[in-house]
């Protein structure tokens, strides 16, 4: 391997490490079933903003950006999953996304 290829290899490895670190599961985070969350929200005729307001009124710490993230299938803290389940009066397992074995 010559010196001209080393910086490119190092840059590729650094970029891969940053990607993995950014997308790796964080302790205490879970994936929610975005379709199920939308179904539950639509069944109550609520927009995402109305759900965020409802959560705030009930003193659940769930913001509008967090609701959007959850419905898009991005990771959220387990606390958020628990509070959304309480808000919808469903078991937490109902809104968790199943991960294939």
Buried (B, 14 or more C-beta within 10 A) or exposed (E): EEEEEEEEEEEEEEEEEEEEEEEEEEEEBBBBBBEBBEEBBEEEEBEBEEBBEBBEEEEBEBEBEBBEBBBEEBBBBEBBBBBBBBBBEEEBEEBBBEEEE
